[in-house]
């Protein structure tokens, strides 16, 4: 501690997060800027930066804590809804492929919990590591159910201009069906299937099954049906608690 010294930017960020954390209704830009005696223009940039990284979430002009706090800063093995954990275990037991629980963090996907396949050749997915939303199957789900402006912002920044139209069409299909399939688009010869767990506030998390193409391809319709069914069951359980 002898060499530890306050840093102005770090202190400003922690001040913002601590203020928002104790404000259940969220705080407006003006509230935060005035409380910290900071010009609103400077605070606006800081808040938007924290929002982009997933540490803040803005709804109707009020800022609250974002998913990054729980997805990245809480030690592994956190407090998950029992229905989610049961779904992970059930899907792995049925297919013996790797099953993941995903969350959106800013413009990234983070796996909160993973149950890996017990087979020698398997997909390995580390938890609490940022990865791109697209073209992962879970990320496609988050983009498909995002607000239009949010989705378009992501596509313009992360998808090649000549591919945006086809990706939009793909995401519309995901939204209609509630399931996304990745056929080796992220990792060669690895298939992934994801479905959303949704409540009144929108997409909560995703359930995904991933494994080698040679095992997944022939069982794809069965896996799609099972993942969708599991997600629907979890969604019912989660909604009942809210």
MDAnalysis code that builds the backbone (N, CA, C; Angstrom):
import MDAnalysis as mda
import numpy as np

u = mda.Universe.empty(726, n_residues=242, atom_resindex=np.repeat(np.arange(242), 3), trajectory=True)
u.add_TopologyAttr("name", ["N", "CA", "C"] * 242)
u.add_TopologyAttr("resid", np.arange(1, 243))
u.add_TopologyAttr("resname", ["UNK", "UNK", "UNK", "UNK", "UNK", "UNK", "UNK", "UNK", "UNK", "UNK", "UNK", "UNK", "UNK", "UNK", "UNK", "UNK", "UNK", "UNK", "UNK", "UNK", "UNK", "UNK", "UNK", "UNK", "UNK", "UNK", "UNK", "UNK", "UNK", "UNK", "UNK", "UNK", "UNK", "UNK", "UNK", "UNK", "UNK", "UNK", "UNK", "UNK", "UNK", "UNK", "UNK", "UNK", "UNK", "UNK", "UNK", "UNK", "UNK", "UNK", "UNK", "UNK", "UNK", "UNK", "UNK", "UNK", "UNK", "UNK", "UNK", "UNK", "UNK", "UNK", "UNK", "UNK", "UNK", "UNK", "UNK", "UNK", "UNK", "UNK", "UNK", "UNK", "UNK", "UNK", "UNK", "UNK", "UNK", "UNK", "UNK", "UNK", "UNK", "UNK", "UNK", "UNK", "UNK", "UNK", "UNK", "UNK", "UNK", "UNK", "UNK", "UNK", "UNK", "UNK", "UNK", "UNK", "UNK", "UNK", "UNK", "UNK", "UNK", "UNK", "UNK", "UNK", "UNK", "UNK", "UNK", "UNK", "UNK", "UNK", "UNK", "UNK", "UNK", "UNK", "UNK", "UNK", "UNK", "UNK", "UNK", "UNK", "UNK", "UNK", "UNK", "UNK", "UNK", "UNK", "UNK", "UNK", "UNK", "UNK", "UNK", "UNK", "UNK", "UNK", "UNK", "UNK", "UNK", "UNK", "UNK", "UNK", "UNK", "UNK", "UNK", "UNK", "UNK", "UNK", "UNK", "UNK", "UNK", "UNK", "UNK", "UNK", "UNK", "UNK", "UNK", "UNK", "UNK", "UNK", "UNK", "UNK", "UNK", "UNK", "UNK", "UNK", "UNK", "UNK", "UNK", "UNK", "UNK", "UNK", "UNK", "UNK", "UNK", "UNK", "UNK", "UNK", "UNK", "UNK", "UNK", "UNK", "UNK", "UNK", "UNK", "UNK", "UNK", "UNK", "UNK", "UNK", "UNK", "UNK", "UNK", "UNK", "UNK", "UNK", "UNK", "UNK", "UNK", "UNK", "UNK", "UNK", "UNK", "UNK", "UNK", "UNK", "UNK", "UNK", "UNK", "UNK", "UNK", "UNK", "UNK", "UNK", "UNK", "UNK", "UNK", "UNK", "UNK", "UNK", "UNK", "UNK", "UNK", "UNK", "UNK", "UNK", "UNK", "UNK", "UNK", "UNK", "UNK", "UNK", "UNK", "UNK", "UNK", "UNK", "UNK", "UNK", "UNK", "UNK", "UNK", "UNK", "UNK", "UNK"])
u.atoms.positions = np.array([
    [0.814, -1.213, 0.000],
    [0.000, 0.000, 0.000],
    [0.846, 1.260, 0.000],
    [2.129, 1.132, 0.306],
    [2.974, 2.318, 0.422],
    [3.036, 3.096, -0.880],
    [3.008, 2.396, -2.015],
    [3.125, 3.060, -3.314],
    [1.765, 3.361, -3.945],
    [0.678, 2.960, -3.300],
    [-0.655, 3.184, -3.863],
    [-1.056, 4.644, -3.713],
    [-1.442, 5.244, -4.846],
    [-1.861, 6.637, -4.836],
    [-3.156, 6.787, -5.633],
    [-4.017, 7.697, -5.226],
    [-5.243, 7.923, -6.003],
    [-4.910, 8.368, -7.418],
    [-5.740, 7.946, -8.361],
    [-5.612, 8.368, -9.750],
    [-6.922, 9.041, -10.127],
    [-6.839, 10.225, -10.693],
    [-8.032, 11.032, -10.907],
    [-9.094, 10.300, -11.737],
    [-8.675, 9.705, -12.852],
    [-9.640, 9.024, -13.716],
    [-10.222, 7.795, -13.036],
    [-9.361, 7.020, -12.391],
    [-9.835, 5.829, -11.684],
    [-10.817, 6.220, -10.591],
    [-10.488, 7.280, -9.845],
    [-11.380, 7.732, -8.771],
    [-12.726, 8.177, -9.326],
    [-12.707, 8.843, -10.486],
    [-13.962, 9.302, -11.088],
    [-14.817, 8.113, -11.512],
    [-14.191, 7.113, -12.101],
    [-14.931, 5.918, -12.527],
    [-15.530, 5.200, -11.320],
    [-14.745, 4.981, -10.286],
    [-15.264, 4.277, -9.108],
    [-16.339, 5.097, -8.404],
    [-16.197, 6.418, -8.396],
    [-17.244, 7.265, -7.813],
    [-18.572, 7.060, -8.542],
    [-18.506, 7.037, -9.868],
    [-19.719, 6.858, -10.670],
    [-20.351, 5.500, -10.379],
    [-19.546, 4.437, -10.407],
    [-20.078, 3.099, -10.189],
    [-20.678, 2.947, -8.790],
    [-20.023, 3.526, -7.809],
    [-20.533, 3.428, -6.445],
    [-21.823, 4.212, -6.268],
    [-21.934, 5.371, -6.918],
    [-23.172, 6.137, -6.847],
    [-24.329, 5.374, -7.481],
    [-24.073, 4.842, -8.662],
    [-25.127, 4.144, -9.393],
    [-25.539, 2.870, -8.662],
    [-24.580, 2.203, -8.037],
    [-24.859, 0.935, -7.355],
    [-25.873, 1.080, -6.234],
    [-25.947, 2.241, -5.612],
    [-26.871, 2.444, -4.485],
    [-28.105, 3.239, -4.905],
    [-28.349, 3.313, -6.209],
    [-29.508, 4.055, -6.726],
    [-30.392, 3.116, -7.528],
    [-31.353, 2.456, -6.892],
    [-32.185, 1.444, -7.570],
    [-32.903, 1.963, -8.798],
    [-33.263, 3.240, -8.813],
    [-33.995, 3.798, -9.943],
    [-33.075, 4.326, -11.037],
    [-31.764, 4.246, -10.796],
    [-30.817, 4.784, -11.767],
    [-30.636, 6.275, -11.597],
    [-29.590, 6.820, -12.196],
    [-29.283, 8.245, -12.077],
    [-29.166, 8.880, -13.458],
    [-29.599, 10.139, -13.537],
    [-29.454, 10.890, -14.782],
    [-28.056, 11.478, -14.882],
    [-27.676, 11.814, -16.091],
    [-26.390, 12.477, -16.323],
    [-26.237, 13.704, -15.438],
    [-27.276, 14.521, -15.379],
    [-27.198, 15.755, -14.598],
    [-26.990, 15.454, -13.113],
    [-27.629, 14.380, -12.619],
    [-27.479, 14.012, -11.209],
    [-26.031, 13.646, -10.897],
    [-25.440, 12.839, -11.770],
    [-24.076, 12.361, -11.540],
    [-23.076, 13.497, -11.689],
    [-23.232, 14.290, -12.742],
    [-22.293, 15.389, -12.994],
    [-22.325, 16.403, -11.863],
    [-23.510, 16.753, -11.412],
    [-23.614, 17.745, -10.339],
    [-23.056, 17.201, -9.029],
    [-23.342, 15.932, -8.721],
    [-22.867, 15.355, -7.470],
    [-21.344, 15.286, -7.433],
    [-20.712, 15.086, -8.573],
    [-19.257, 14.952, -8.641],
    [-18.579, 16.247, -9.103],
    [-19.409, 17.302, -9.241],
    [-18.870, 18.614, -9.617],
    [-18.014, 18.511, -10.889],
    [-18.610, 17.880, -11.907],
    [-17.916, 17.634, -13.173],
    [-18.741, 18.212, -14.315],
    [-18.104, 18.848, -15.302],
    [-18.866, 19.344, -16.462],
    [-19.665, 18.218, -17.113],
    [-20.879, 18.530, -17.506],
    [-21.744, 17.496, -18.069],
    [-21.160, 16.894, -19.344],
    [-20.490, 17.710, -20.146],
    [-19.903, 17.198, -21.381],
    [-18.841, 16.143, -21.087],
    [-18.009, 16.387, -20.084],
    [-16.975, 15.412, -19.711],
    [-17.600, 14.151, -19.130],
    [-18.610, 14.342, -18.275],
    [-19.261, 13.191, -17.657],
    [-20.000, 12.360, -18.690],
    [-20.573, 13.004, -19.691],
    [-21.294, 12.272, -20.739],
    [-20.362, 11.288, -21.438],
    [-19.147, 11.735, -21.767],
    [-18.197, 10.847, -22.415],
    [-17.801, 9.677, -21.531],
    [-17.618, 9.937, -20.243],
    [-17.251, 8.882, -19.306],
    [-18.377, 7.859, -19.172],
    [-19.615, 8.338, -19.036],
    [-20.749, 7.436, -18.896],
    [-20.936, 6.572, -20.141],
    [-20.786, 7.180, -21.309],
    [-20.959, 6.423, -22.548],
    [-19.835, 5.408, -22.720],
    [-18.633, 5.737, -22.249],
    [-17.539, 4.777, -22.296],
    [-17.806, 3.583, -21.407],
    [-18.305, 3.841, -20.201],
    [-18.653, 2.749, -19.292],
    [-19.823, 1.924, -19.829],
    [-20.750, 2.589, -20.506],
    [-21.868, 1.870, -21.111],
    [-21.372, 0.962, -22.237],
    [-20.461, 1.460, -23.054],
    [-19.925, 0.669, -24.169],
    [-19.217, -0.584, -23.683],
    [-18.591, -0.510, -22.505],
    [-17.874, -1.661, -21.958],
    [-18.771, -2.557, -21.105],
    [-20.040, -2.161, -20.944],
    [-20.982, -2.990, -20.214],
    [-21.045, -2.749, -18.722],
    [-20.329, -1.736, -18.226],
    [-20.348, -1.478, -16.781],
    [-21.521, -0.585, -16.371],
    [-22.116, 0.100, -17.332],
    [-23.335, 0.858, -17.090],
    [-24.358, 0.483, -18.154],
    [-25.619, 0.650, -17.804],
    [-26.708, 0.454, -18.751],
    [-27.605, 1.682, -18.689],
    [-27.968, 2.219, -19.864],
    [-28.792, 3.427, -19.897],
    [-30.185, 3.097, -20.411],
    [-31.198, 3.482, -19.648],
    [-32.586, 3.273, -20.033],
    [-33.368, 4.545, -19.754],
    [-33.939, 5.107, -20.806],
    [-34.736, 6.335, -20.700],
    [-34.000, 7.430, -19.932],
    [-32.714, 7.565, -20.241],
    [-31.928, 8.656, -19.672],
    [-31.383, 8.407, -18.284],
    [-31.595, 7.221, -17.742],
    [-31.085, 6.905, -16.406],
    [-30.072, 5.760, -16.486],
    [-28.995, 5.903, -15.742],
    [-27.913, 4.928, -15.765],
    [-27.981, 4.020, -14.546],
    [-27.836, 2.726, -14.805],
    [-27.746, 1.734, -13.737],
    [-26.560, 0.824, -14.043],
    [-26.237, -0.062, -13.100],
    [-25.109, -0.960, -13.323],
    [-25.395, -1.905, -14.485],
    [-24.361, -2.174, -15.290],
    [-24.499, -3.057, -16.434],
    [-24.084, -4.482, -16.128],
    [-24.211, -5.330, -17.131],
    [-23.934, -6.753, -16.947],
    [-22.476, -7.066, -16.648],
    [-21.571, -6.176, -17.028],
    [-20.151, -6.467, -16.824],
    [-19.817, -6.644, -15.349],
    [-20.535, -5.967, -14.485],
    [-20.251, -6.056, -13.047],
    [-20.423, -7.491, -12.561],
    [-21.544, -8.112, -12.910],
    [-21.775, -9.483, -12.487],
    [-21.053, -10.511, -13.334],
    [-20.847, -10.199, -14.629],
    [-20.246, -11.176, -15.529],
    [-18.737, -11.267, -15.397],
    [-18.086, -10.153, -15.065],
    [-16.622, -10.118, -15.073],
    [-15.999, -9.913, -13.703],
    [-16.706, -9.298, -12.776],
    [-16.090, -8.928, -11.507],
    [-16.451, -9.853, -10.355],
    [-17.395, -10.748, -10.571],
    [-17.791, -11.685, -9.522],
    [-17.025, -12.992, -9.731],
    [-16.480, -13.592, -8.678],
    [-15.742, -14.854, -8.843],
    [-16.597, -15.931, -9.503],
    [-15.973, -16.855, -10.256],
    [-16.721, -17.945, -10.887],
    [-17.531, -18.738, -9.863],
    [-18.593, -19.380, -10.366],
    [-19.446, -20.162, -9.472],
    [-20.425, -19.293, -8.728],
    [-20.895, -18.230, -9.390],
    [-21.786, -17.284, -8.746],
    [-23.167, -17.870, -8.467],
    [-24.051, -17.025, -8.004],
    [-25.385, -17.451, -7.597],
    [-26.313, -17.436, -8.806],
    [-26.530, -18.607, -9.410],
    [-27.377, -18.709, -10.592],
    [-28.735, -19.297, -10.219],
    [-29.721, -18.939, -11.002],
    [-31.031, -19.538, -10.832],
    [-30.906, -21.054, -10.974],
    [-31.460, -21.837, -10.039],
    [-31.345, -23.299, -10.119],
    [-31.838, -23.873, -11.440],
    [-32.837, -23.222, -12.044],
    [-33.362, -23.716, -13.317],
    [-32.315, -23.613, -14.419],
    [-31.484, -22.572, -14.377],
    [-30.422, -22.421, -15.361],
    [-29.386, -23.529, -15.206],
    [-28.973, -23.781, -13.980],
    [-27.981, -24.824, -13.741],
    [-28.536, -26.199, -14.120],
    [-29.799, -26.433, -13.838],
    [-30.423, -27.706, -14.198],
    [-30.453, -27.880, -15.712],
    [-30.699, -26.786, -16.428],
    [-30.732, -26.853, -17.892],
    [-29.359, -27.181, -18.455],
    [-28.314, -26.584, -17.883],
    [-26.952, -26.882, -18.322],
    [-26.642, -28.369, -18.139],
    [-26.944, -28.869, -16.964],
    [-26.643, -30.262, -16.659],
    [-27.453, -31.209, -17.542],
    [-28.715, -30.886, -17.763],
    [-29.593, -31.746, -18.549],
    [-29.139, -31.825, -20.008],
    [-28.785, -30.689, -20.580],
    [-28.341, -30.676, -21.975],
    [-27.018, -31.418, -22.143],
    [-26.109, -31.240, -21.184],
    [-24.849, -31.966, -21.302],
    [-25.082, -33.474, -21.160],
    [-25.925, -33.853, -20.230],
    [-26.192, -35.272, -20.026],
    [-26.806, -35.908, -21.272],
    [-27.639, -35.151, -21.961],
    [-28.323, -35.708, -23.134],
    [-27.399, -35.842, -24.338],
    [-26.554, -34.802, -24.571],
    [-25.743, -34.796, -25.794],
    [-24.250, -35.002, -25.550],
    [-23.814, -34.860, -24.314],
    [-22.391, -34.907, -23.953],
    [-21.562, -33.975, -24.825],
    [-22.102, -32.790, -25.067],
    [-21.356, -31.711, -25.700],
    [-21.258, -30.557, -24.703],
    [-20.404, -29.605, -24.983],
    [-20.208, -28.482, -24.067],
    [-21.431, -27.562, -24.080],
    [-21.889, -27.195, -22.895],
    [-23.076, -26.345, -22.745],
    [-22.680, -25.074, -22.003],
    [-23.146, -23.916, -22.505],
    [-22.743, -22.630, -21.931],
    [-23.952, -21.755, -21.594],
    [-23.793, -20.971, -20.550],
    [-24.743, -19.920, -20.192],
    [-24.087, -18.596, -20.538],
    [-24.682, -17.834, -21.466],
    [-24.056, -16.613, -21.959],
    [-24.777, -15.352, -21.537],
    [-24.020, -14.250, -21.465],
    [-24.583, -12.937, -21.164],
    [-23.947, -11.918, -22.097],
    [-24.687, -10.874, -22.400],
    [-24.126, -9.786, -23.190],
    [-23.484, -8.769, -22.262],
    [-22.263, -8.371, -22.605],
    [-21.531, -7.355, -21.852],
    [-21.071, -6.296, -22.849],
    [-21.782, -5.186, -22.917],
    [-21.448, -4.168, -23.905],
    [-21.600, -4.740, -25.303],
    [-20.544, -4.683, -26.095],
    [-20.576, -5.231, -27.448],
    [-19.942, -6.605, -27.504],
    [-19.891, -7.276, -26.369],
    [-19.251, -8.589, -26.299],
    [-20.176, -9.644, -25.713],
    [-19.778, -10.893, -25.907],
    [-20.420, -12.045, -25.290],
    [-19.494, -12.585, -24.213],
    [-20.052, -12.949, -23.061],
    [-19.279, -13.560, -21.977],
    [-20.037, -14.790, -21.495],
    [-19.326, -15.908, -21.353],
    [-19.941, -17.097, -20.791],
    [-19.805, -17.057, -19.274],
    [-20.939, -17.156, -18.594],
    [-20.967, -17.088, -17.140],
    [-20.729, -18.450, -16.496],
    [-21.209, -19.487, -17.145],
    [-21.057, -20.844, -16.625],
    [-20.935, -21.803, -17.795],
    [-20.108, -22.827, -17.625],
    [-19.852, -23.802, -18.690],
    [-19.859, -25.200, -18.095],
    [-20.487, -26.114, -18.791],
    [-20.398, -27.529, -18.464],
    [-19.790, -28.210, -19.686],
    [-18.506, -28.575, -19.594],
    [-17.817, -29.114, -20.757],
    [-18.178, -30.571, -21.016],
    [-18.122, -30.941, -22.282],
    [-18.283, -32.332, -22.682],
    [-17.223, -33.181, -21.997],
    [-17.564, -34.426, -21.724],
    [-16.608, -35.348, -21.119],
    [-15.818, -36.127, -22.176],
    [-16.108, -35.847, -23.434],
    [-15.418, -36.548, -24.509],
    [-14.034, -35.937, -24.745],
    [-13.117, -36.758, -25.264],
    [-11.732, -36.313, -25.442],
    [-11.640, -35.133, -26.397],
    [-12.379, -35.192, -27.503],
    [-12.415, -34.086, -28.466],
    [-13.668, -33.288, -28.180],
    [-13.503, -32.054, -27.758],
    [-14.646, -31.250, -27.340],
    [-14.349, -29.773, -27.545],
    [-15.415, -28.964, -27.487],
    [-15.254, -27.515, -27.535],
    [-15.014, -27.012, -26.116],
    [-13.952, -26.220, -25.946],
    [-13.622, -25.673, -24.632],
    [-13.906, -24.182, -24.628],
    [-14.723, -23.740, -23.679],
    [-15.148, -22.335, -23.637],
    [-14.838, -21.748, -22.265],
    [-13.768, -20.962, -22.134],
    [-13.460, -20.352, -20.841],
    [-14.523, -19.347, -20.421],
    [-14.775, -19.277, -19.122],
    [-15.762, -18.330, -18.611],
    [-15.134, -16.961, -18.394],
    [-15.992, -15.940, -18.378],
    [-15.639, -14.563, -18.032],
    [-14.513, -14.004, -18.893],
    [-14.578, -14.335, -20.182],
    [-13.654, -13.796, -21.178],
    [-14.493, -13.162, -22.280],
    [-14.204, -11.918, -22.616],
    [-14.961, -11.243, -23.667],
    [-14.666, -11.871, -25.025],
    [-15.729, -12.028, -25.824],
    [-15.570, -12.478, -27.202],
    [-16.602, -11.738, -28.061],
    [-16.392, -11.635, -29.362],
    [-17.325, -10.872, -30.201],
    [-18.723, -11.470, -30.192],
    [-19.719, -10.617, -30.325],
    [-21.090, -11.105, -30.431],
    [-21.291, -11.877, -31.733],
    [-20.768, -11.355, -32.803],
    [-20.945, -11.998, -34.098],
    [-19.621, -12.572, -34.572],
    [-19.597, -13.827, -35.062],
    [-20.750, -14.636, -35.500],
    [-21.142, -15.759, -34.542],
    [-20.854, -15.661, -33.244],
    [-21.247, -16.718, -32.319],
    [-22.765, -16.910, -32.332],
    [-23.221, -18.109, -32.051],
    [-24.666, -18.353, -32.044],
    [-25.343, -17.588, -30.906],
    [-24.699, -17.542, -29.721],
    [-25.279, -16.787, -28.604],
    [-25.320, -15.295, -28.932],
    [-24.240, -14.785, -29.512],
    [-24.198, -13.376, -29.876],
    [-25.252, -13.014, -30.901],
    [-25.510, -13.920, -31.823],
    [-26.571, -13.679, -32.808],
    [-27.917, -13.517, -32.111],
    [-28.145, -14.316, -31.064],
    [-29.395, -14.177, -30.306],
    [-29.498, -12.798, -29.674],
    [-28.406, -12.349, -29.037],
    [-28.442, -11.032, -28.397],
    [-28.677, -9.928, -29.418],
    [-28.029, -10.021, -30.573],
    [-28.208, -9.001, -31.612],
    [-29.615, -9.048, -32.196],
    [-30.142, -10.245, -32.384],
    [-31.473, -10.390, -32.968],
    [-32.541, -9.732, -32.101],
    [-32.363, -9.776, -30.783],
    [-33.366, -9.232, -29.874],
    [-32.988, -7.852, -29.324],
    [-31.913, -7.273, -29.851],
    [-31.509, -5.926, -29.429],
    [-32.419, -4.879, -30.065],
    [-32.411, -3.683, -29.506],
    [-33.135, -2.579, -30.127],
    [-32.496, -2.263, -31.480],
    [-33.311, -1.748, -32.392],
    [-32.838, -1.516, -33.762],
    [-31.585, -0.639, -33.809],
    [-31.593, 0.461, -33.066],
    [-30.440, 1.372, -33.110],
    [-29.191, 0.703, -32.552],
    [-29.354, -0.073, -31.515],
    [-28.233, -0.794, -30.907],
    [-27.667, -1.802, -31.901],
    [-28.537, -2.563, -32.533],
    [-28.106, -3.576, -33.493],
    [-27.392, -2.933, -34.682],
    [-27.966, -1.857, -35.213],
    [-27.356, -1.207, -36.372],
    [-26.002, -0.603, -36.030],
    [-25.873, -0.090, -34.820],
    [-24.586, 0.450, -34.386],
    [-23.526, -0.642, -34.359],
    [-23.917, -1.801, -33.857],
    [-22.963, -2.916, -33.803],
    [-22.599, -3.379, -35.208],
    [-23.594, -3.555, -36.066],
    [-23.331, -4.052, -37.409],
    [-22.422, -3.104, -38.191],
    [-22.646, -1.810, -38.057],
    [-21.821, -0.850, -38.796],
    [-20.380, -0.846, -38.313],
    [-20.179, -1.193, -37.043],
    [-18.831, -1.162, -36.475],
    [-18.088, -2.488, -36.611],
    [-18.822, -3.609, -36.705],
    [-18.161, -4.912, -36.600],
    [-18.397, -5.864, -37.767],
    [-19.249, -5.493, -38.694],
    [-19.542, -6.376, -39.832],
    [-19.188, -5.641, -41.124],
    [-18.551, -6.348, -42.052],
    [-18.166, -5.751, -43.329],
    [-19.393, -5.187, -44.039],
    [-19.231, -4.021, -44.651],
    [-20.358, -3.308, -45.257],
    [-21.118, -4.161, -46.266],
    [-20.403, -4.980, -47.030],
    [-21.077, -5.787, -48.049],
    [-21.784, -7.011, -47.469],
    [-21.646, -7.223, -46.164],
    [-22.305, -8.366, -45.518],
    [-23.452, -7.955, -44.599],
    [-23.604, -6.659, -44.353],
    [-24.594, -6.184, -43.381],
    [-26.005, -6.616, -43.751],
    [-26.381, -6.502, -45.023],
    [-27.743, -6.842, -45.429],
    [-28.047, -8.310, -45.164],
    [-27.105, -9.190, -45.491],
    [-27.346, -10.619, -45.272],
    [-27.385, -10.952, -43.785],
    [-26.565, -10.261, -42.978],
    [-26.582, -10.496, -41.538],
    [-27.904, -10.017, -40.945],
    [-28.402, -8.875, -41.412],
    [-29.706, -8.391, -40.955],
    [-30.780, -9.452, -41.208],
    [-30.785, -10.014, -42.414],
    [-31.787, -11.022, -42.760],
    [-31.641, -12.247, -41.856],
    [-30.420, -12.627, -41.604],
    [-30.154, -13.770, -40.726],
    [-30.681, -13.507, -39.325],
    [-30.450, -12.300, -38.803],
    [-30.893, -11.963, -37.455],
    [-32.412, -11.890, -37.360],
    [-33.069, -11.489, -38.457],
    [-34.538, -11.512, -38.462],
    [-35.049, -12.943, -38.303],
    [-34.387, -13.882, -38.967],
    [-34.784, -15.287, -38.842],
    [-34.569, -15.787, -37.417],
    [-33.469, -15.352, -36.797],
    [-33.198, -15.748, -35.416],
    [-34.285, -15.210, -34.491],
    [-34.673, -13.982, -34.716],
    [-35.716, -13.382, -33.863],
    [-37.046, -14.121, -34.028],
    [-37.355, -14.521, -35.245],
    [-38.617, -15.217, -35.496],
    [-38.623, -16.627, -34.894],
    [-37.487, -17.310, -34.985],
    [-37.420, -18.701, -34.522],
    [-37.000, -18.826, -33.065],
    [-36.264, -17.814, -32.547],
    [-35.767, -17.872, -31.174],
    [-34.529, -18.723, -31.005],
    [-33.923, -19.142, -32.118],
    [-32.731, -19.995, -32.044],
    [-31.738, -19.582, -33.130],
    [-30.441, -19.682, -32.811],
    [-29.387, -19.367, -33.772],
    [-28.452, -20.555, -33.895],
    [-27.987, -20.809, -35.112],
    [-27.072, -21.915, -35.376],
    [-25.800, -21.366, -36.007],
    [-24.677, -21.798, -35.478],
    [-23.357, -21.408, -35.987],
    [-22.712, -22.660, -36.571],
    [-22.516, -22.662, -37.873],
    [-21.929, -23.817, -38.558],
    [-20.473, -23.528, -38.923],
    [-19.616, -23.543, -37.922],
    [-18.195, -23.346, -38.175],
    [-17.794, -21.930, -38.510],
    [-18.658, -20.943, -38.209],
    [-18.344, -19.552, -38.558],
    [-17.345, -18.913, -37.607],
    [-17.288, -19.376, -36.379],
    [-16.365, -18.815, -35.392],
    [-15.091, -19.655, -35.306],
    [-15.262, -20.949, -35.121],
    [-14.144, -21.903, -35.075],
    [-14.423, -22.982, -36.105],
    [-13.475, -23.212, -36.994],
    [-13.676, -24.199, -38.049],
    [-14.051, -25.558, -37.459],
    [-15.042, -26.208, -38.073],
    [-15.477, -27.554, -37.690],
    [-16.150, -27.612, -36.323],
    [-16.571, -26.459, -35.793],
    [-17.317, -26.429, -34.533],
    [-18.698, -25.847, -34.791],
    [-19.729, -26.578, -34.398],
    [-21.107, -26.114, -34.516],
    [-21.588, -25.606, -33.157],
    [-22.460, -24.613, -33.189],
    [-23.064, -24.105, -31.968],
    [-24.543, -23.829, -32.171],
    [-25.333, -24.091, -31.154],
    [-26.772, -23.822, -31.174],
    [-27.119, -23.051, -29.920],
    [-27.828, -21.929, -30.066],
    [-28.176, -21.094, -28.916],
    [-29.630, -20.658, -28.977],
    [-30.213, -20.481, -27.800],
    [-31.554, -19.933, -27.696],
    [-31.583, -18.950, -26.533],
    [-32.551, -18.067, -26.568],
    [-32.624, -16.997, -25.579],
    [-33.489, -17.374, -24.396],
    [-33.122, -16.817, -23.235],
    [-33.969, -16.874, -22.048],
    [-34.421, -15.441, -21.830],
    [-35.711, -15.205, -21.962],
    [-36.229, -13.846, -22.030],
    [-37.327, -13.620, -20.998],
    [-37.341, -12.383, -20.425],
    [-38.463, -12.002, -19.570],
    [-39.000, -10.681, -20.076],
    [-39.795, -10.007, -19.287],
    [-40.416, -8.767, -19.751],
    [-39.398, -7.683, -20.066],
    [-38.221, -7.760, -19.452],
    [-37.182, -6.764, -19.691],
    [-36.375, -7.070, -20.945],
    [-36.629, -8.206, -21.606],
    [-35.883, -8.556, -22.804],
    [-35.023, -9.787, -22.578],
    [-34.004, -9.926, -23.406],
    [-33.138, -11.096, -23.315],
    [-32.364, -11.058, -22.008],
    [-32.427, -12.124, -21.256],
    [-31.705, -12.224, -19.997],
    [-30.359, -12.898, -20.237],
    [-30.378, -14.106, -20.758],
    [-29.168, -14.878, -21.029],
    [-29.430, -15.813, -22.198],
    [-28.411, -16.571, -22.564],
    [-28.575, -17.554, -23.627],
    [-28.089, -18.918, -23.146],
    [-28.716, -19.954, -23.642],
    [-28.257, -21.323, -23.449],
    [-27.681, -21.803, -24.774],
    [-26.493, -22.406, -24.728],
    [-25.830, -22.841, -25.959],
    [-25.257, -24.235, -25.804],
    [-25.273, -24.975, -26.895],
    [-24.591, -26.264, -26.990],
    [-23.613, -26.164, -28.150],
    [-22.364, -26.582, -27.926],
    [-21.351, -26.504, -28.975],
    [-20.490, -27.751, -28.975],
    [-20.095, -28.168, -30.170],
    [-19.249, -29.353, -30.278],
    [-18.745, -29.541, -31.692],
    [-17.949, -30.572, -31.915],
    [-17.381, -30.835, -33.234],
    [-18.467, -31.084, -34.287],
    [-18.218, -30.627, -35.477],
    [-19.171, -30.785, -36.571],
    [-19.550, -32.242, -36.801],
    [-18.570, -33.145, -36.725],
    [-18.850, -34.545, -37.068],
    [-19.825, -35.198, -36.089],
    [-19.978, -34.624, -34.889],
    [-20.973, -35.165, -33.955],
    [-22.262, -34.344, -33.962],
    [-22.152, -33.068, -34.195],
    [-23.304, -32.167, -34.094],
    [-24.185, -32.185, -35.345],
    [-23.590, -32.328, -36.521],
    [-24.331, -32.114, -37.770],
    [-25.536, -33.040, -37.895],
    [-25.335, -34.329, -37.667],
    [-26.427, -35.286, -37.846],
    [-27.528, -35.128, -36.798],
    [-27.184, -34.558, -35.631],
    [-28.167, -34.427, -34.549],
    [-28.692, -32.991, -34.436],
    [-28.373, -32.162, -35.429],
    [-28.697, -30.744, -35.319],
    [-30.177, -30.470, -35.056],
    [-31.116, -31.054, -35.788],
    [-32.535, -30.782, -35.497],
    [-32.910, -31.151, -34.058],
    [-32.390, -32.272, -33.569],
    [-32.680, -32.698, -32.204],
    [-32.095, -31.723, -31.182],
    [-30.875, -31.257, -31.443],
    [-30.221, -30.309, -30.532],
    [-30.965, -28.978, -30.520],
    [-31.352, -28.497, -31.698],
    [-32.110, -27.242, -31.792],
    [-33.385, -27.335, -30.970],
    [-34.128, -28.425, -31.139],
    [-35.381, -28.597, -30.399],
    [-35.133, -28.649, -28.898],
    [-34.076, -29.347, -28.480],
    [-33.785, -29.488, -27.055],
    [-33.351, -28.171, -26.425],
    [-32.524, -27.410, -27.134],
    [-32.056, -26.129, -26.606],
    [-33.223, -25.151, -26.481],
    [-34.086, -25.110, -27.491],
    [-35.252, -24.222, -27.429],
    [-36.180, -24.608, -26.270],
    [-36.392, -25.891, -26.099],
    [-37.259, -26.366, -25.021],
    [-36.670, -26.037, -23.661],
    [-35.365, -26.247, -23.511],
    [-34.713, -25.941, -22.235],
    [-34.787, -24.446, -21.926],
    [-34.539, -23.620, -22.936],
    [-34.593, -22.171, -22.736],
    [-35.996, -21.719, -22.345],
    [-37.014, -22.306, -22.969],
    [-38.395, -21.954, -22.641],
    [-38.734, -22.340, -21.211],
    [-38.276, -23.512, -20.786],
    [-38.523, -23.942, -19.409],
    [-37.848, -23.012, -18.408],
    [-36.603, -22.623, -18.705],
    [-35.891, -21.705, -17.817],
    [-36.576, -20.351, -17.807],
    [-37.007, -19.910, -18.977],
    [-37.676, -18.616, -19.073],
    [-38.917, -18.580, -18.203],
    [-39.675, -19.652, -18.195],
    [-40.877, -19.738, -17.360],
    [-40.504, -19.661, -15.881],
    [-39.434, -20.359, -15.512],
    [-38.994, -20.361, -14.107],
    [-38.481, -18.980, -13.683],
    [-37.692, -18.350, -14.555],
    [-37.131, -17.033, -14.242],
    [-38.239, -15.995, -14.120],
    [-39.190, -16.019, -15.049],
    [-40.283, -15.043, -15.031],
    [-41.144, -15.188, -13.789],
    [-41.287, -16.406, -13.299],
    [-42.122, -16.645, -12.116],
    [-41.540, -16.016, -10.870],
    [-40.213, -15.745, -10.894],
    [-39.555, -15.173, -9.720],
    [-39.509, -13.654, -9.770],
    [-39.992, -13.036, -10.854],
    [-39.885, -11.589, -11.000],
    [-41.208, -10.890, -10.732],
])
